[in-house]
Amino acid sequence: MGTNFGTGPAESSPGELWDALRSATIGCDAPRPNRGSRHLAHAVPLVACALRPPRWEAVVVFRHRSDHQTTGPEPRPGGARAVEPNEPTNGGAALIRALELEGVEVIFGLPGGAILPVYDPIIESSIRHVLVRHEQGAGHMAEGYAHVTGKPGVCMVTSGPAATNVVTPLADAYLDSVPMVCITGQVPYAAIGTDAFQECDTTGITMSITKHNYLVSDARDIPRIVREAFHIATTGRPGPVLIDVPKDIVDPTNPRSSLEWYWPTDEEVVAGLPGYRPTTKGHPRKIKEAAEMILAAERPVIYAGGGILKARAAEALKELAELTGIHVVTTLMARGAFPDDHELCLGMPGMHGNYTAVMSFQETDLLITLGARFDDRVTGKLDEFASKAKVIHADIDPAELGKNRTPDVPIVGDARLVIEELVVAIRSLLESGRTQADTSAWKQTISGWQEKHPLHYDQHVPGERLKPQFVLETLRDNTPSDTIVCSGVGQHQMWTSQYWHFNHPYTWVNSGGLGTMGFSVPAAIGAKAAFPDRMVWAIDGDGCFQMTAQELVTATVEQIPVKIAILNNSYLGMVRQWQEMFYEERYSEVFLSQTVPDYKMWAESMGCAGFRVDSPEEVLPTIQKANEINDRPVVIDFRTDAAEKVFPMVASGKSNSEVMVHPSQVAGIGEY
């Protein structure tokens, strides 16, 4: 296939020379080395590896394909007029048109020089644009939108520092398998590699934290690239995809921006990605083996990870659990995938999981792992994790199978489809006369753990600051059951996961893999933009809040009335807890301030309703007031006890069997 650069300057630019050098050597799509199936890249034979464009690593180049001549789906109601095949247009208009055809409802972004030509057609577009105050906020808003809808969140920023500002959200989305499409501006194609103003190697910088990324070299490729980006972001293991767009490619005044519209069919998109064929259905033999093991197990536990939610498999999981009577543990990323009020729910495992969930893993004889990845915060000391258990591990990403724990039965496939296949196989075995092993003794053991070691905290003492757990329980009991809850990272995140009752899927939004402080406020805005009629509360710490609080200006101006509860203990709480427990109470650089900022005044200066709560008696009436305010964002500063710690706790590097419980509880092991 020949290289087509379109029209451009008479003299070849560094970028074009690089294209020419690579044109004869570029290969088909293939996974990047040592990254499993999560990445896509164009493999380059070794002969090309010595060739680099100036100052940049390998650039992904895409060429015009003239066989795409279909219009695709009808435009969304209120959208731009239909564009006929072969109708002349420009790169910027084509990009927005492609997003409309992909059903994009909202873009979170901030314009700048390199991306400016794409912002002009937004004026006539049906797509809502939310103007953020910092590009990191745009990325986290896109994540929040994706978490609650299952659809890709879209953010758009300019080049250079704007692109680097979305690196953290991209990494966050990558580690938590969040579908996202990020569009970044780039300097004109001819200027790539010249250290032009606000130039950076965006594709190189984001290569390891995106599922795939693109540098557009021809305006005619824009519809195809957008289609591929959404396909890649939402299929297989979801993840972020970045499209880097040089300014001249989208500038209607530049000849390089000219194209005749085409919209690839689904079949053409799939055919254009020959190295990308995610396996969705489990292997029949492995499904049967797993079903037989499930019926034979005497102490089984289902280990449900975030993949359950990504696959929209919550109902299937419930059916499997109720069919077999097996208890379910839901990881931090899977809260809500199985109802907390269900008798088979054991809650969250791991470093700050509840005692019963942690110990069930240690004593189980069969770990049925669905859409989870044996994260270190779940396993503790890996070689002592679930050491008595055989393991069934089902995951859409084959790279996860055996990465940390070798499974006895590995199953590659979509979590929902695999669970449905398991249910069919188990029913078939039962109908054929097969009986399930007696699990009554195991259930009694679990009940004993639950009775002996429930979640616990000391009650409020007059004159002391609030107990954060009490605040969360009060908030939980005075909000609708389908409230969307977003969290920052730290103690407040763990307490929220512990004390909130997640009885509905897709109501919990948090940063698990990367653990990004500052995630909560913008993620809540993204979730509220997706569901304006739902109540959305962000639970934040004072440290996290100060990182991205400026986005409340966005919420006010864009009329997105989120509600923020700050658990303000004047410290970086989780770090303080570690320093108290493991560093002999040597508190190094964790105290923030008890006096500044004034969160109530700060909130009001950003157009929000602001409240401060110091006593337990004020908690409920203030929450009730906040719930009645729907015309602007709300911020409540809850002044909480800095000495309060998160329990249970498995110390880093320790076995789950050494779980520490609250000092008032007698565990027999691991007292603090």
C-alpha positions as CSV (number, residue, x, y, z in Angstrom):
1,M,0.0,0.0,0.0
2,G,1.5,3.3,-1.1
3,T,2.1,6.3,1.1
4,N,-0.1,9.4,0.5
5,F,1.0,12.6,2.1
6,G,-1.7,14.8,0.6
7,T,-0.7,18.3,-0.5
8,G,1.9,20.2,1.5
9,P,5.0,22.4,1.2
10,A,7.3,21.9,-1.7
11,E,10.2,20.8,0.6
12,S,9.9,17.7,2.7
13,S,9.5,18.2,6.4
14,P,11.3,16.1,9.0
15,G,8.0,14.3,9.7
16,E,7.4,13.6,6.0
17,L,10.9,12.2,5.6
18,W,10.3,9.9,8.5
19,D,7.1,8.8,6.9
20,A,8.9,8.0,3.7
21,L,11.6,6.0,5.5
22,R,9.0,4.0,7.4
23,S,6.6,3.4,4.5
24,A,8.5,0.4,3.2
25,T,9.0,-1.2,6.6
26,I,5.9,-0.6,8.7
27,G,4.1,-3.8,9.5
28,C,0.7,-4.9,10.7
29,D,-1.0,-4.2,14.1
30,A,0.6,-6.2,16.9
31,P,0.9,-6.1,20.6
32,R,3.8,-4.0,22.0
33,P,6.6,-6.1,23.6
34,N,5.9,-7.2,27.1
35,R,2.6,-5.4,27.4
36,G,0.2,-8.3,26.6
37,S,-3.0,-7.6,24.6
38,R,-3.8,-4.2,26.2
39,H,-1.7,-2.3,23.6
40,L,-1.9,-2.0,19.9
41,A,0.9,-0.7,17.8
42,H,2.3,-0.9,14.3
43,A,5.2,-3.4,14.5
44,V,8.3,-2.2,12.8
45,P,11.0,-4.6,11.5
46,L,14.4,-4.2,13.0
47,V,15.8,-2.6,9.9
48,A,13.7,0.4,10.7
49,C,14.6,0.7,14.3
50,A,17.8,2.7,13.7
51,L,15.8,5.4,11.9
52,R,14.2,8.1,14.1
53,P,12.7,11.5,13.4
54,P,14.6,14.4,15.0
55,R,14.2,14.4,18.8
56,W,11.3,11.9,18.7
57,E,10.9,8.2,19.1
58,A,8.9,6.1,16.6
59,V,5.8,7.9,15.2
60,V,2.7,6.0,14.3
61,V,1.7,6.9,10.7
62,F,-1.6,6.3,9.1
63,R,-2.4,6.3,5.4
64,H,-5.4,7.1,3.2
65,R,-7.6,4.2,2.2
66,S,-9.8,5.1,-0.7
67,D,-12.2,2.1,-0.3
68,H,-14.2,3.7,2.5
69,Q,-17.2,5.3,0.9
70,T,-20.2,4.8,3.2
71,T,-22.0,7.4,5.2
72,G,-22.6,5.2,8.3
73,P,-25.4,5.9,10.8
74,E,-27.9,8.7,10.6
75,P,-26.9,11.9,12.5
76,R,-28.1,12.2,16.1
77,P,-31.2,14.4,16.6
78,G,-30.2,18.0,16.7
79,G,-26.9,17.3,15.1
80,A,-25.2,18.6,12.1
81,R,-26.7,17.9,8.7
82,A,-25.9,14.6,7.0
83,V,-22.7,14.6,5.0
84,E,-22.9,12.8,1.7
85,P,-20.1,10.4,0.5
86,N,-17.4,12.3,-1.3
87,E,-18.6,15.6,-0.2
88,P,-15.7,18.0,0.3
89,T,-15.0,19.0,3.9
90,N,-12.0,19.8,6.1
91,G,-10.2,17.9,8.9
92,G,-11.7,19.9,11.8
93,A,-15.3,19.5,10.6
94,A,-14.7,15.9,9.8
95,L,-13.4,15.2,13.3
96,I,-16.4,16.8,15.0
97,R,-18.7,15.0,12.5
98,A,-17.1,11.7,13.3
99,L,-17.6,12.2,17.0
100,E,-21.3,13.0,16.4
101,L,-21.7,9.8,14.4
102,E,-20.1,7.9,17.3
103,G,-22.9,9.2,19.5
104,V,-20.7,11.5,21.6
105,E,-22.9,13.6,23.9
106,V,-20.3,15.7,25.7
107,I,-16.7,16.7,25.3
108,F,-14.7,17.9,28.3
109,G,-12.0,20.3,27.1
110,L,-10.0,23.5,26.9
111,P,-9.1,25.1,23.6
112,G,-5.6,26.4,22.6
113,G,-3.7,27.3,19.4
114,A,-3.0,23.9,17.9
115,I,-6.5,22.5,18.5
116,L,-8.4,25.8,17.7
117,P,-9.6,24.8,14.2
118,V,-11.5,21.8,15.8
119,Y,-13.3,24.1,18.2
120,D,-14.9,26.2,15.4
121,P,-17.2,23.5,14.1
122,I,-18.3,22.7,17.7
123,I,-20.4,25.9,17.6
124,E,-22.8,24.2,15.1
125,S,-22.5,20.7,16.7
126,S,-25.1,18.8,18.8
127,I,-22.3,17.9,21.1
128,R,-22.1,19.7,24.4
129,H,-18.8,21.1,25.4
130,V,-17.8,21.5,29.1
131,L,-15.1,24.1,29.4
132,V,-12.7,23.0,32.2
133,R,-10.2,25.1,34.2
134,H,-7.4,22.6,33.9
135,E,-6.7,19.8,31.4
136,Q,-6.3,17.2,34.1
137,G,-9.9,18.0,35.1
138,A,-11.0,17.3,31.5
139,G,-9.5,13.9,31.6
140,H,-11.0,12.9,35.0
141,M,-14.4,14.2,33.9
142,A,-14.2,12.0,30.9
143,E,-13.4,9.1,33.2
144,G,-16.3,9.9,35.5
145,Y,-18.6,10.0,32.5
146,A,-17.3,6.6,31.3
147,H,-17.5,4.9,34.7
148,V,-21.2,5.5,35.0
149,T,-22.3,5.1,31.4
150,G,-20.0,2.5,30.1
151,K,-19.5,4.7,27.0
152,P,-16.1,6.3,26.2
153,G,-15.6,9.6,27.9
154,V,-14.1,12.2,25.4
155,C,-11.7,15.0,26.3
156,M,-10.0,17.4,23.9
157,V,-7.1,19.7,24.7
158,T,-4.3,21.5,22.8
159,S,-0.7,20.6,22.4
160,G,2.4,20.7,24.6
161,P,1.6,21.5,28.3
162,A,-2.1,20.8,27.7
163,A,-1.3,17.3,26.4
164,T,1.1,16.6,29.3
165,N,-1.6,17.7,31.7
166,V,-3.9,14.8,30.6
167,V,-1.1,12.3,31.1
168,T,-2.3,11.5,34.6
169,P,-6.0,10.9,33.6
170,L,-4.8,8.7,30.7
171,A,-2.6,6.6,33.1
172,D,-5.5,6.5,35.5
173,A,-7.9,5.3,32.8
174,Y,-5.4,2.8,31.5
175,L,-4.8,1.1,34.9
176,D,-8.5,1.0,35.7
177,S,-9.6,-0.1,32.2
178,V,-11.8,3.0,31.6
179,P,-12.9,3.6,28.0
180,M,-11.8,7.0,26.9
181,V,-10.9,8.9,23.8
182,C,-8.5,11.8,24.2
183,I,-7.9,14.3,21.3
184,T,-4.9,16.5,21.5
185,G,-3.7,19.2,19.2
186,Q,-0.2,19.1,17.7
187,V,2.0,21.6,15.9
188,P,1.7,21.6,12.1
189,Y,2.9,18.4,10.6
190,A,5.8,20.1,8.8
191,A,7.0,21.5,12.2
192,I,7.1,18.2,14.0
193,G,10.6,17.6,15.3
194,T,11.7,21.2,15.1
195,D,11.0,22.1,18.8
196,A,8.2,24.4,17.7
197,F,6.2,26.3,20.2
198,Q,4.2,24.0,22.5
199,E,5.5,20.9,20.7
200,C,6.0,17.7,22.6
201,D,6.1,14.0,21.5
202,T,2.5,13.3,22.7
203,T,2.3,9.8,21.2
204,G,5.7,8.9,22.6
205,I,4.8,10.2,26.0
206,T,1.5,8.3,26.1
207,M,2.5,5.1,24.4
208,S,2.8,3.1,27.7
209,I,-0.4,4.5,29.2
210,T,-2.8,4.2,26.3
211,K,-4.3,1.1,24.7
212,H,-3.5,2.7,21.4
213,N,-2.5,6.1,20.1
214,Y,-2.5,7.9,16.8
215,L,-0.6,10.7,15.1
216,V,-2.7,11.8,12.2
217,S,-0.7,12.4,9.0
218,D,-3.5,12.8,6.5
219,A,-6.9,14.5,6.9
220,R,-8.5,11.8,4.9
221,D,-7.8,9.3,7.7
222,I,-9.7,11.2,10.4
223,P,-13.1,9.4,10.0
224,R,-11.4,6.0,10.0
225,I,-9.1,6.8,13.0
226,V,-12.1,8.1,15.1
227,R,-14.0,4.9,14.3
228,E,-11.0,2.7,15.2
229,A,-10.4,4.7,18.4
230,F,-13.9,4.1,19.7
231,H,-13.8,0.5,18.6
232,I,-10.5,-0.1,20.4
233,A,-11.5,1.8,23.5
234,T,-14.7,-0.2,24.1
235,T,-13.8,-3.7,22.9
236,G,-11.7,-6.3,24.6
237,R,-10.2,-4.8,27.8
238,P,-11.5,-1.2,27.7
239,G,-9.0,1.6,27.9
240,P,-7.9,5.0,26.7
241,V,-7.0,5.9,23.1
242,L,-5.3,9.1,22.1
243,I,-5.6,10.9,18.8
244,D,-2.9,13.5,18.2
245,V,-3.9,15.9,15.4
246,P,-1.5,18.4,13.8
247,K,-2.9,21.8,13.3
248,D,-2.6,22.0,9.6
249,I,-4.5,18.7,9.2
250,V,-7.6,20.3,10.7
251,D,-7.2,23.9,9.6
252,P,-9.7,24.6,6.9
253,T,-7.4,27.3,5.4
254,N,-4.6,24.8,4.8
255,P,-4.7,22.5,1.7
256,R,-3.6,19.6,3.9
257,S,-6.9,19.7,5.7
258,S,-9.0,19.0,2.5
259,L,-10.8,15.7,2.2
260,E,-13.8,14.0,0.7
261,W,-16.0,12.6,3.4
262,Y,-16.2,8.9,3.9
263,W,-17.4,6.8,6.9
264,P,-16.1,3.3,7.3
265,T,-18.5,0.4,7.9
266,D,-18.1,-1.8,11.0
267,E,-16.7,-4.5,8.8
268,E,-14.1,-2.2,7.4
269,V,-13.0,-1.1,10.8
270,V,-12.5,-4.6,12.0
271,A,-10.7,-5.6,8.8
272,G,-8.4,-2.6,9.2
273,L,-7.2,-3.9,12.5
274,P,-6.0,-7.4,11.6
275,G,-4.0,-7.9,14.8
276,Y,-6.8,-7.0,17.1
277,R,-9.3,-9.7,17.7
278,P,-10.3,-9.9,21.3
279,T,-11.6,-13.3,22.5
280,T,-15.0,-12.9,24.1
281,K,-16.4,-16.4,24.5
282,G,-14.8,-18.9,26.9
283,H,-13.3,-22.1,25.6
284,P,-16.0,-24.8,26.0
285,R,-13.6,-27.3,27.6
286,K,-12.4,-24.8,30.2
287,I,-16.0,-23.7,30.9
288,K,-16.9,-27.4,31.7
289,E,-13.8,-27.9,33.8
290,A,-14.6,-24.8,35.8
291,A,-18.3,-25.8,36.3
292,E,-17.2,-29.2,37.6
293,M,-14.7,-27.6,40.0
294,I,-17.3,-25.2,41.3
295,L,-19.7,-28.0,42.2
296,A,-16.9,-30.0,43.8
297,A,-15.6,-27.2,46.1
298,E,-16.4,-27.2,49.8
299,R,-15.2,-23.7,50.6
300,P,-15.7,-21.7,47.4
301,V,-15.5,-17.9,47.0
302,I,-16.2,-15.7,44.0
303,Y,-13.5,-13.0,43.6
304,A,-15.2,-10.3,41.5
305,G,-13.2,-7.5,40.1
306,G,-13.8,-4.4,38.1
307,G,-14.1,-6.4,34.9
308,I,-17.6,-7.4,36.1
309,L,-18.7,-3.8,35.8
310,K,-16.8,-3.1,32.6
311,A,-18.6,-6.1,31.0
312,R,-22.0,-5.0,32.4
313,A,-22.1,-8.4,34.0
314,A,-23.7,-7.6,37.4
315,E,-26.9,-9.4,36.7
316,A,-25.1,-12.5,35.4
317,L,-22.9,-12.5,38.5
318,K,-25.9,-12.4,40.8
319,E,-27.4,-15.4,38.9
320,L,-24.3,-17.4,39.3
321,A,-24.0,-16.7,43.0
322,E,-27.6,-17.5,43.7
323,L,-27.5,-20.7,41.6
324,T,-24.6,-22.0,43.5
325,G,-25.0,-20.3,46.9
326,I,-21.4,-19.1,46.8
327,H,-20.4,-16.0,48.6
328,V,-19.0,-13.0,46.6
329,V,-16.2,-10.7,47.4
330,T,-16.1,-7.4,45.5
331,T,-12.8,-5.5,45.0
332,L,-12.5,-1.8,45.4
333,M,-13.1,-1.4,41.6
334,A,-16.1,-3.8,41.7
335,R,-18.2,-2.3,44.5
336,G,-21.8,-2.4,43.5
337,A,-21.2,-5.3,41.1
338,F,-22.9,-7.4,43.7
339,P,-25.5,-5.9,46.1
340,D,-24.1,-5.2,49.6
341,D,-27.5,-6.0,51.1
342,H,-27.4,-9.5,49.6
343,E,-26.9,-12.4,52.0
344,L,-24.0,-13.8,49.9
345,C,-22.1,-10.5,49.8
346,L,-18.9,-10.4,51.8
347,G,-17.8,-6.9,50.8
348,M,-14.4,-5.6,50.0
349,P,-11.1,-7.6,50.4
350,G,-7.5,-6.4,50.5
351,M,-5.4,-4.0,52.5
352,H,-8.5,-2.3,54.0
353,G,-11.1,-4.9,53.3
354,N,-13.4,-6.2,55.9
355,Y,-12.1,-9.1,58.0
356,T,-14.5,-11.7,56.6
357,A,-13.6,-11.0,53.0
358,V,-9.9,-11.1,53.7
359,M,-10.1,-14.3,55.7
360,S,-12.4,-16.0,53.2
361,F,-9.6,-15.7,50.6
362,Q,-7.1,-17.2,53.0
363,E,-9.2,-20.3,53.8
364,T,-11.0,-21.0,50.5
365,D,-10.4,-24.1,48.6
366,L,-11.6,-22.6,45.3
367,L,-11.1,-19.0,44.2
368,I,-13.5,-18.2,41.3
369,T,-11.8,-15.1,39.9
370,L,-13.9,-13.1,37.5
371,G,-12.6,-9.9,35.9
372,A,-9.9,-9.4,38.6
373,R,-6.1,-9.2,38.3
374,F,-4.7,-10.3,41.7
375,D,-3.6,-6.8,42.5
376,D,-1.0,-6.5,45.3
377,R,-3.5,-4.5,47.5
378,V,-5.8,-7.5,47.4
379,T,-3.3,-10.3,47.7
380,G,-0.9,-9.0,50.3
381,K,2.1,-11.2,50.4
382,L,1.5,-13.1,47.1
383,D,3.0,-16.5,47.9
384,E,0.8,-16.7,51.0
385,F,-2.4,-15.5,49.3
386,A,-5.2,-18.2,49.0
387,S,-2.5,-20.8,49.4
388,K,-5.1,-23.6,50.0
389,A,-7.1,-22.8,46.9
390,K,-7.3,-23.9,43.4
391,V,-7.9,-21.0,41.0
392,I,-10.4,-20.4,38.2
393,H,-9.4,-17.2,36.5
394,A,-11.6,-15.6,33.8
395,D,-10.5,-12.4,32.1
396,I,-10.9,-10.6,28.8
397,D,-7.1,-9.9,28.8
398,P,-5.0,-13.1,28.3
399,A,-2.0,-11.2,29.7
400,E,-3.6,-11.2,33.1
401,L,-3.9,-15.0,33.3
402,G,-0.8,-16.3,35.2
403,K,0.7,-12.8,35.5
404,N,0.6,-12.9,39.3
405,R,-1.0,-16.3,40.2
406,T,-1.0,-19.3,37.9
407,P,-4.6,-20.5,37.5
408,D,-5.7,-24.1,37.5
409,V,-8.4,-23.2,34.9
410,P,-7.6,-20.2,32.8
411,I,-10.5,-18.8,30.7
412,V,-10.1,-16.0,28.2
413,G,-13.3,-14.2,27.6
414,D,-15.8,-11.4,28.3
415,A,-16.9,-11.6,32.0
416,R,-20.6,-11.5,31.2
417,L,-20.4,-14.1,28.5
418,V,-18.2,-16.4,30.5
419,I,-20.5,-16.2,33.6
420,E,-23.5,-16.9,31.4
421,E,-21.7,-19.9,29.9
422,L,-20.8,-21.1,33.5
423,V,-24.4,-20.9,34.5
424,V,-25.5,-23.0,31.6
425,A,-22.8,-25.6,32.2
426,I,-23.6,-25.8,35.9
427,R,-27.3,-26.2,35.3
428,S,-26.6,-28.9,32.7
429,L,-24.5,-30.8,35.3
430,L,-27.1,-30.5,38.0
431,E,-29.8,-31.6,35.6
432,S,-27.7,-34.7,34.6
433,G,-27.7,-35.8,38.3
434,R,-24.5,-34.2,39.5
435,T,-24.7,-32.9,43.0
436,Q,-23.0,-29.9,44.7
437,A,-20.6,-30.5,47.6
438,D,-21.8,-29.7,51.1
439,T,-20.8,-26.1,51.9
440,S,-22.7,-25.7,55.2
441,A,-19.6,-25.9,57.4
442,W,-18.0,-23.2,55.3
443,K,-21.0,-20.9,55.6
444,Q,-21.0,-21.3,59.3
445,T,-17.3,-20.3,59.4
446,I,-18.1,-17.2,57.4
447,S,-21.0,-16.3,59.7
448,G,-18.7,-16.6,62.7
449,W,-16.2,-14.2,61.2
450,Q,-19.0,-11.7,60.3
451,E,-20.4,-11.9,63.9
452,K,-17.0,-11.6,65.6
453,H,-15.4,-8.9,63.4
454,P,-17.8,-6.4,61.9
455,L,-16.6,-3.0,60.9
456,H,-16.1,-0.9,64.0
457,Y,-15.1,2.6,65.1
458,D,-15.1,4.5,68.4
459,Q,-18.0,6.7,69.0
460,H,-17.7,10.5,69.2
461,V,-16.3,12.0,72.4
462,P,-17.6,15.5,73.2
463,G,-15.0,18.1,72.5
464,E,-13.3,16.1,69.8
465,R,-13.6,16.4,66.0
466,L,-16.1,14.3,64.1
467,K,-15.7,10.6,63.3
468,P,-15.5,10.3,59.5
469,Q,-17.3,7.0,59.6
470,F,-20.3,8.6,61.3
471,V,-20.4,11.3,58.7
472,L,-20.4,8.7,55.9
473,E,-23.1,6.6,57.6
474,T,-25.3,9.6,58.0
475,L,-24.8,10.7,54.4
476,R,-25.4,7.2,53.2
477,D,-28.7,6.9,55.1
478,N,-30.0,10.2,53.8
479,T,-29.4,9.9,50.1
480,P,-31.3,7.9,47.4
481,S,-30.1,4.3,47.0
482,D,-29.0,5.0,43.4
483,T,-26.8,8.0,44.4
484,I,-23.6,8.1,42.4
485,V,-20.6,8.3,44.8
486,C,-17.2,9.5,43.7
487,S,-14.1,9.3,45.8
488,G,-10.6,10.7,46.0
489,V,-7.7,8.6,47.2
490,G,-6.7,8.0,50.8
491,Q,-8.5,7.2,54.1
492,H,-11.8,8.7,52.9
493,Q,-11.7,6.4,49.9
494,M,-11.4,3.3,52.1
495,W,-14.0,4.5,54.6
496,T,-16.4,5.2,51.8
497,S,-15.9,1.8,50.2
498,Q,-16.3,0.2,53.7
499,Y,-19.3,2.1,55.0
500,W,-21.4,2.9,52.0
501,H,-24.0,0.4,50.9
502,F,-23.5,-0.2,47.2
503,N,-26.7,-2.0,46.2
504,H,-26.7,-0.9,42.6
505,P,-24.0,-1.3,39.9
506,Y,-22.3,1.7,38.3
507,T,-22.8,4.0,41.3
508,W,-19.2,3.9,42.6
509,V,-16.5,6.0,40.9
510,N,-13.0,6.0,42.2
511,S,-9.3,5.7,41.2
512,G,-8.0,2.3,42.1
513,G,-4.9,1.3,40.1
514,L,-3.1,4.7,39.9
515,G,-4.6,6.1,43.1
516,T,-4.9,9.7,41.8
517,M,-5.4,12.3,44.4
518,G,-7.7,15.1,43.0
519,F,-9.8,12.5,41.0
520,S,-13.0,13.0,42.9
521,V,-14.3,16.5,42.1
522,P,-13.8,16.4,38.3
523,A,-15.0,12.7,38.1
524,A,-18.2,13.7,39.9
525,I,-18.7,16.5,37.4
526,G,-18.3,14.0,34.6
527,A,-20.8,11.6,36.2
528,K,-23.3,14.4,36.8
529,A,-23.0,15.6,33.2
530,A,-23.9,12.0,32.2
531,F,-26.9,11.7,34.5
532,P,-28.1,15.2,35.4
533,D,-31.2,13.8,37.2
534,R,-29.2,11.6,39.6
535,M,-27.8,12.8,42.9
536,V,-24.0,12.8,42.7
537,W,-21.8,13.1,45.9
538,A,-18.1,13.4,45.8
539,I,-16.3,12.2,49.0
540,D,-13.0,14.0,49.3
541,G,-10.2,14.6,51.7
542,D,-8.8,18.1,52.3
543,G,-5.5,17.1,50.6
544,C,-7.3,15.7,47.5
545,F,-9.8,18.6,47.3
546,Q,-7.1,21.2,47.1
547,M,-5.6,19.6,44.0
548,T,-8.6,20.0,41.6
549,A,-11.1,22.2,43.5
550,Q,-10.9,24.8,40.8
551,E,-13.2,22.6,38.7
552,L,-16.1,23.6,40.9
553,V,-15.9,26.9,38.9
554,T,-16.6,24.7,35.9
555,A,-19.5,23.0,37.7
556,T,-21.0,26.4,38.6
557,V,-20.6,28.0,35.2
558,E,-21.8,24.8,33.3
559,Q,-24.7,24.3,35.8
560,I,-23.6,20.9,36.9
561,P,-24.7,20.8,40.6
562,V,-22.5,18.2,42.2
563,K,-22.3,17.9,46.0
564,I,-18.9,17.6,47.8
565,A,-18.3,16.2,51.3
566,I,-14.8,17.1,52.5
567,L,-13.6,14.9,55.3
568,N,-11.2,17.5,56.6
569,N,-8.7,16.2,59.2
570,S,-6.0,18.8,58.3
571,Y,-3.6,16.1,57.3
572,L,-2.6,13.8,54.5
573,G,-4.5,11.2,56.4
574,M,-3.3,7.9,55.0
575,V,0.3,9.0,55.1
576,R,-0.1,10.1,58.7
577,Q,-1.6,6.7,59.6
578,W,1.4,4.9,58.1
579,Q,3.8,7.2,59.9
580,E,2.0,6.6,63.2
581,M,1.9,2.8,62.8
582,F,5.2,2.1,61.0
583,Y,7.4,5.1,61.5
584,E,7.2,5.5,65.3
585,E,4.8,8.5,65.1
586,R,7.4,10.5,63.2
587,Y,5.1,12.8,61.3
588,S,7.1,14.2,58.4
589,E,5.4,16.7,56.1
590,V,1.8,15.5,56.5
591,F,0.2,18.4,58.4
592,L,-1.7,20.7,56.0
593,S,-3.4,23.4,58.1
594,Q,-6.3,23.7,60.5
595,T,-7.1,27.3,59.5
596,V,-6.5,27.7,55.8
597,P,-8.1,27.5,53.4
598,D,-11.5,28.4,54.6
599,Y,-13.4,25.8,52.6
600,K,-16.8,27.5,53.1
601,M,-15.6,30.8,51.8
602,W,-13.6,29.1,49.0
603,A,-16.7,27.2,47.9
604,E,-18.8,30.4,48.0
605,S,-16.2,32.3,45.9
606,M,-16.6,29.6,43.2
607,G,-20.4,30.0,43.1
608,C,-21.2,27.0,45.4
609,A,-23.2,26.8,48.6
610,G,-20.7,26.3,51.4
611,F,-21.1,24.8,54.8
612,R,-18.9,23.9,57.8
613,V,-19.8,21.2,60.3
614,D,-18.0,20.8,63.6
615,S,-20.4,18.8,65.8
616,P,-22.3,15.5,65.4
617,E,-25.6,17.4,65.9
618,E,-24.9,19.5,62.8
619,V,-24.2,16.6,60.5
620,L,-27.7,15.5,59.6
621,P,-29.4,18.9,59.2
622,T,-26.5,20.1,57.0
623,I,-26.7,17.1,54.8
624,Q,-30.5,17.6,54.4
625,K,-29.9,21.2,53.4
626,A,-27.4,20.2,50.9
627,N,-29.7,17.6,49.4
628,E,-32.3,20.3,48.8
629,I,-30.0,22.5,46.8
630,N,-30.1,21.7,43.2
631,D,-29.3,25.0,41.4
632,R,-25.6,25.1,42.2
633,P,-22.8,22.9,43.6
634,V,-22.6,22.3,47.3
635,V,-19.5,21.9,49.5
636,I,-19.6,20.7,53.1
637,D,-16.4,21.0,55.2
638,F,-16.7,18.2,57.8
639,R,-14.1,18.8,60.5
640,T,-12.9,15.2,61.3
641,D,-10.6,13.5,63.8
642,A,-7.0,13.3,62.5
643,A,-6.3,10.4,64.8
644,E,-8.9,8.1,63.3
645,K,-7.4,5.3,61.3
646,V,-8.7,2.9,58.7
647,F,-9.2,-0.7,60.0
648,P,-9.0,-3.5,59.2
649,M,-5.5,-3.2,57.7
650,V,-3.0,-5.6,56.1
651,A,0.3,-3.9,56.3
652,S,2.3,-3.6,53.0
653,G,4.3,-6.7,52.3
654,K,2.4,-8.8,55.0
655,S,0.2,-11.8,54.6
656,N,-3.5,-11.4,54.6
657,S,-3.5,-13.8,57.6
658,E,-1.8,-11.0,59.5
659,V,-4.8,-8.6,59.1
660,M,-5.0,-6.0,61.9
661,V,-8.4,-5.2,63.3
662,H,-9.6,-2.3,65.4
663,P,-7.9,-2.2,68.8
664,S,-11.2,-2.7,70.6
665,Q,-11.7,-6.0,68.8
666,V,-10.1,-9.2,69.9
667,A,-9.0,-11.0,66.7
668,G,-6.6,-13.6,68.0
669,I,-4.2,-12.4,65.3
670,G,-2.9,-9.2,64.0
671,E,-4.0,-6.8,66.8
672,Y,-2.6,-3.3,66.5
